[in-house]
Amino acid sequence: MTDQPLFVLGVRRSGTTLLRVMLDRNSAIAIPDESYFIPQLAHRHRSTPVDVDAFIDDVRRLSTLREWGLSADEVAERLRPGMTPGEAIGAVFAAYAALQGKARWGDKTPLYMQYLPLLERTFPEARFVHLVRDGRDAALSFLSVPSGIMTEGWGHPKDAAGFARLWRTEVEAARALGGRVGSGRYLELRYEDLVRDPAAALGHVCAFAGLEFETGMLDYVGHSDSARKPHQQRLNQPPTAGVRDWRTELDPADEAAFEATAGELLAALGYEVRGTDSSPARARLDLAAYRATTTAWRGVGYVMQRSPLWRRRHPPVV
């Protein structure tokens, strides 16, 4: 099990930080704050075996390591000739886990919902926990976050309809991943279940991940640096159901726009759909345009990450 990373998946504002903080309290696994660097390193080091010298040179350029209190030398100690790209990237996380006195590592970076096939290829032994939240509540939370706090790429949602396109695309992608890797490596969990009965939900996750459930996982209040962030203030209180309620807080026009794009998926997941008037034909066109835009955005990112310009834009920091 020590070779099986655990990825917490979920659309932004779906409760993934809460689940990460709880899991990170387990004595066996370390799950740091968002990494962001997996696509960069995977795109820059695609071949097996990885060139160890070139890899560690890139690692020295990752600001995330400084945020984690991790040095490139600590990563270098774990690299060896013949490693696959996934093993080399895993060495970064393993070095962080060792600093925490833990044997296993995981990751929680919502951006990776756009890179699920890459995760699947790079980490063939990984397990995935997909946290699903009613997209309308997630939209309320997302749209309330002040501008500039979250990383914004092409297609960044500006309204409920835009968030519906992101939510549907990413939830469907994660469920497709689950269909490919099977129930032994993919678990779907409801945010609503997590906050209603966190002990039962965490017990289910731990059984899936090969971890022992520990009651200390529930004792996260006052023990998480993430709670200092302005958009993560809910971590300063125990799990609370109903902190958002689209039925009373979402404008009827926004509700209709969301359901026009994602109502079918909401219903498939068992969420209430009130069947408000909508324009499904226009919603389908907008969804296709969103997916084309985000595909182009990833393509531009890939070209940039493969380019010599990447190192010029990322001078050594650790």
C-alpha positions as CSV (number, residue, x, y, z in Angstrom):
1,M,0.0,0.0,0.0
2,T,2.9,2.4,0.6
3,D,3.4,2.6,-3.2
4,Q,-0.3,3.5,-3.9
5,P,-0.8,7.3,-3.8
6,L,-4.3,8.6,-3.0
7,F,-5.7,11.4,-5.1
8,V,-8.7,13.4,-3.7
9,L,-10.6,14.6,-6.7
10,G,-13.4,17.1,-6.9
11,V,-14.6,20.3,-8.6
12,R,-13.5,23.4,-6.8
13,R,-15.6,24.4,-3.8
14,S,-16.9,20.8,-3.4
15,G,-15.3,20.2,0.0
16,T,-12.0,18.6,-1.1
17,T,-10.0,20.8,1.2
18,L,-12.1,19.6,4.2
19,L,-11.5,15.9,3.1
20,R,-7.8,16.5,2.5
21,V,-7.4,18.1,6.0
22,M,-9.2,15.1,7.6
23,L,-7.1,12.5,5.7
24,D,-3.9,14.4,6.4
25,R,-4.6,14.0,10.2
26,N,-4.2,10.2,9.7
27,S,-0.8,9.0,11.0
28,A,-0.1,7.0,7.9
29,I,-0.6,9.4,5.0
30,A,0.5,13.0,4.2
31,I,-1.6,15.0,1.8
32,P,-0.2,18.6,1.4
33,D,-1.9,21.7,0.1
34,E,-2.3,21.9,-3.7
35,S,0.8,20.9,-5.7
36,Y,0.1,22.2,-9.2
37,F,3.4,20.8,-10.5
38,I,2.4,17.3,-11.6
39,P,1.4,18.2,-15.2
40,Q,4.5,20.3,-15.6
41,L,6.9,17.6,-14.5
42,A,5.0,14.9,-16.4
43,H,5.0,16.9,-19.6
44,R,8.7,17.8,-19.3
45,H,9.8,14.2,-18.4
46,R,7.8,11.8,-20.4
47,S,10.3,9.0,-21.1
48,T,11.4,6.1,-19.0
49,P,14.0,6.2,-17.6
50,V,13.9,9.7,-16.3
51,D,17.0,11.8,-16.6
52,V,17.6,12.3,-12.9
53,D,19.9,15.3,-13.3
54,A,17.4,17.1,-15.5
55,F,14.5,16.2,-13.3
56,I,16.1,17.5,-10.1
57,D,17.1,20.7,-11.9
58,D,13.4,21.2,-12.7
59,V,12.4,20.3,-9.1
60,R,14.6,23.2,-7.9
61,R,12.4,25.6,-9.9
62,L,9.2,24.6,-8.1
63,S,7.9,27.3,-5.7
64,T,5.6,24.7,-4.2
65,L,8.5,23.0,-2.5
66,R,9.4,26.1,-0.6
67,E,5.8,26.4,0.5
68,W,6.0,22.8,1.8
69,G,9.3,23.4,3.6
70,L,10.9,20.8,1.4
71,S,14.4,21.1,-0.2
72,A,15.4,19.7,-3.6
73,D,18.2,17.9,-1.9
74,E,15.7,15.9,0.1
75,V,14.0,14.9,-3.1
76,A,17.3,14.1,-4.8
77,E,18.1,11.5,-2.1
78,R,15.1,9.5,-3.2
79,L,15.8,9.5,-7.0
80,R,17.6,6.6,-8.6
81,P,18.5,5.6,-12.2
82,G,15.7,3.8,-14.1
83,M,12.7,5.6,-12.6
84,T,9.5,6.1,-14.5
85,P,8.1,9.7,-14.6
86,G,5.5,8.7,-12.0
87,E,8.1,7.3,-9.7
88,A,10.2,10.4,-9.9
89,I,7.3,12.7,-9.3
90,G,6.2,10.4,-6.5
91,A,9.6,10.9,-4.9
92,V,8.8,14.6,-4.4
93,F,5.6,13.7,-2.4
94,A,7.4,10.9,-0.6
95,A,10.1,13.3,0.6
96,Y,7.3,15.6,1.9
97,A,5.6,12.6,3.6
98,A,8.9,11.6,5.3
99,L,9.2,15.1,6.8
100,Q,5.8,14.5,8.4
101,G,6.9,11.1,9.6
102,K,4.5,9.2,7.3
103,A,4.9,6.4,4.8
104,R,2.2,7.2,2.2
105,W,1.4,10.3,0.3
106,G,-1.6,11.8,-1.5
107,D,-2.6,14.9,-3.4
108,K,-5.6,17.2,-3.6
109,T,-5.4,19.7,-6.4
110,P,-8.7,20.6,-8.1
111,L,-6.9,21.8,-11.2
112,Y,-6.1,18.1,-11.9
113,M,-9.7,17.4,-12.7
114,Q,-8.6,18.8,-16.1
115,Y,-5.8,16.2,-16.3
116,L,-7.3,12.9,-15.2
117,P,-6.0,10.8,-18.1
118,L,-2.5,12.1,-17.3
119,L,-2.8,11.1,-13.6
120,E,-4.1,7.7,-14.7
121,R,-1.1,7.1,-17.0
122,T,1.5,8.6,-14.7
123,F,0.4,6.7,-11.5
124,P,-1.0,3.3,-12.6
125,E,-1.3,2.1,-9.0
126,A,-3.1,5.2,-7.7
127,R,-6.4,5.2,-5.9
128,F,-8.9,8.0,-6.4
129,V,-11.6,9.4,-4.1
130,H,-14.0,11.6,-6.0
131,L,-15.9,14.0,-3.7
132,V,-19.2,15.1,-5.4
133,R,-21.2,18.1,-4.2
134,D,-24.5,19.4,-5.6
135,G,-23.2,21.7,-8.3
136,R,-25.6,24.5,-7.5
137,D,-24.3,24.7,-3.9
138,A,-20.7,24.5,-5.2
139,A,-21.6,27.4,-7.7
140,L,-22.8,29.6,-4.8
141,S,-19.6,29.0,-2.9
142,F,-17.3,29.4,-6.0
143,L,-18.9,32.7,-7.1
144,S,-18.7,34.1,-3.6
145,V,-14.9,33.9,-3.6
146,P,-13.2,37.3,-4.2
147,S,-11.4,37.6,-7.5
148,G,-7.6,36.9,-7.4
149,I,-7.7,34.2,-4.7
150,M,-8.1,31.2,-7.0
151,T,-5.9,30.4,-10.0
152,E,-7.8,31.4,-13.2
153,G,-7.3,29.8,-16.6
154,W,-9.1,30.1,-19.9
155,G,-12.8,29.4,-19.4
156,H,-12.8,30.4,-15.7
157,P,-16.5,30.7,-14.7
158,K,-17.9,34.1,-14.2
159,D,-21.5,33.1,-13.5
160,A,-23.7,30.1,-12.6
161,A,-24.0,28.9,-16.2
162,G,-20.2,29.0,-16.6
163,F,-19.8,27.0,-13.4
164,A,-22.3,24.5,-14.6
165,R,-20.2,23.9,-17.7
166,L,-17.1,23.3,-15.6
167,W,-18.9,21.2,-13.0
168,R,-20.5,18.9,-15.6
169,T,-17.3,18.5,-17.6
170,E,-15.2,17.7,-14.6
171,V,-17.6,15.4,-12.8
172,E,-18.2,13.4,-16.0
173,A,-14.5,13.1,-16.5
174,A,-14.0,11.8,-13.0
175,R,-16.8,9.3,-13.4
176,A,-15.3,8.2,-16.7
177,L,-12.0,7.6,-14.9
178,G,-13.8,5.5,-12.4
179,G,-15.3,3.4,-15.2
180,R,-11.8,2.8,-16.6
181,V,-10.0,1.9,-13.4
182,G,-12.8,0.1,-11.6
183,S,-14.2,0.2,-8.1
184,G,-11.0,-1.1,-6.6
185,R,-9.3,2.2,-7.4
186,Y,-12.1,4.7,-7.6
187,L,-14.5,5.7,-4.9
188,E,-17.3,8.3,-5.3
189,L,-18.3,10.1,-2.1
190,R,-20.9,12.7,-1.5
191,Y,-19.9,16.0,0.2
192,E,-23.4,16.0,1.8
193,D,-22.7,12.6,3.4
194,L,-19.2,13.7,4.6
195,V,-20.6,16.7,6.5
196,R,-23.7,14.9,7.8
197,D,-21.8,11.9,9.3
198,P,-18.0,12.5,8.9
199,A,-17.0,9.5,11.0
200,A,-18.9,7.1,8.8
201,A,-17.8,8.7,5.6
202,L,-14.1,8.8,6.6
203,G,-14.4,5.1,7.7
204,H,-15.6,4.3,4.2
205,V,-12.7,6.2,2.6
206,C,-10.2,4.6,4.9
207,A,-11.4,1.1,4.2
208,F,-11.1,1.9,0.5
209,A,-7.7,3.4,0.8
210,G,-6.2,0.7,3.0
211,L,-5.9,3.1,6.0
212,E,-7.0,2.6,9.6
213,F,-9.7,5.1,10.7
214,E,-8.4,7.3,13.5
215,T,-10.7,9.5,15.6
216,G,-8.1,12.2,15.5
217,M,-9.0,12.7,11.8
218,L,-12.1,14.5,13.0
219,D,-10.1,16.8,15.3
220,Y,-8.8,19.2,12.6
221,V,-10.2,22.5,13.9
222,G,-7.2,24.6,15.0
223,H,-4.7,22.2,13.4
224,S,-4.8,23.3,9.7
225,D,-2.8,26.0,8.0
226,S,-5.4,26.0,5.3
227,A,-7.9,27.6,7.7
228,R,-5.9,30.8,7.6
229,K,-6.9,31.4,4.0
230,P,-9.8,33.8,3.5
231,H,-11.8,31.4,1.4
232,Q,-11.3,28.4,3.8
233,Q,-12.7,29.8,6.9
234,R,-15.2,26.9,7.3
235,L,-12.2,24.9,8.5
236,N,-12.4,26.8,11.7
237,Q,-15.5,25.0,12.6
238,P,-16.6,21.3,12.7
239,P,-18.3,19.8,9.6
240,T,-21.6,21.6,9.1
241,A,-24.4,20.6,6.9
242,G,-26.4,23.1,4.9
243,V,-23.9,25.9,4.8
244,R,-25.1,26.7,1.3
245,D,-28.7,26.1,0.0
246,W,-29.3,26.7,-3.6
247,R,-33.1,26.4,-3.1
248,T,-33.1,29.7,-1.1
249,E,-29.9,31.4,-2.2
250,L,-29.6,30.8,-6.0
251,D,-31.4,33.3,-8.2
252,P,-34.1,31.5,-10.2
253,A,-32.5,32.5,-13.5
254,D,-29.2,31.1,-12.4
255,E,-30.9,27.9,-11.3
256,A,-32.5,27.6,-14.7
257,A,-29.2,28.2,-16.4
258,F,-27.4,25.7,-14.3
259,E,-30.0,23.0,-14.9
260,A,-30.0,23.7,-18.6
261,T,-26.4,22.6,-18.8
262,A,-26.1,20.1,-15.9
263,G,-29.7,19.1,-14.9
264,E,-29.3,15.6,-16.5
265,L,-26.2,14.9,-14.5
266,L,-27.7,16.3,-11.3
267,A,-30.6,13.9,-11.7
268,A,-28.3,11.0,-12.5
269,L,-26.4,11.7,-9.2
270,G,-29.7,11.7,-7.3
271,Y,-29.9,15.4,-6.7
272,E,-33.3,17.2,-6.9
273,V,-34.0,18.9,-10.2
274,R,-36.9,21.3,-10.2
275,G,-37.3,21.4,-14.0
276,T,-37.2,25.2,-14.4
277,D,-37.6,26.6,-17.9
278,S,-34.3,26.6,-19.8
279,S,-32.6,26.7,-23.2
280,P,-30.9,23.3,-23.6
281,A,-29.9,23.9,-27.2
282,R,-28.0,27.0,-26.4
283,A,-26.6,25.3,-23.3
284,R,-25.2,22.5,-25.4
285,L,-23.5,24.9,-27.7
286,D,-22.0,26.8,-24.8
287,L,-20.8,23.5,-23.2
288,A,-19.1,22.5,-26.4
289,A,-17.4,25.9,-26.7
290,Y,-16.2,25.6,-23.1
291,R,-14.7,22.2,-23.7
292,A,-13.0,23.4,-26.8
293,T,-11.6,26.4,-25.0
294,T,-10.2,24.4,-22.0
295,T,-8.7,21.9,-24.4
296,A,-6.9,24.7,-26.2
297,W,-5.8,26.1,-22.9
298,R,-4.2,22.8,-21.9
299,G,-2.6,22.5,-25.3
300,V,-1.0,25.9,-24.9
301,G,0.2,24.9,-21.5
302,Y,1.7,21.7,-22.8
303,V,3.7,23.5,-25.5
304,M,5.0,26.0,-23.0
305,Q,6.0,23.3,-20.5
306,R,7.9,21.4,-23.2
307,S,9.6,24.6,-24.4
308,P,13.0,25.9,-23.2
309,L,11.0,29.0,-22.1
310,W,9.7,27.1,-19.2
311,R,13.0,27.2,-17.4
312,R,13.5,30.9,-18.2
313,R,10.1,31.6,-16.6
314,H,10.9,29.3,-13.6
315,P,14.3,30.2,-12.2
316,P,15.7,28.0,-9.3
317,V,14.0,28.8,-6.0
318,V,15.0,25.8,-3.8
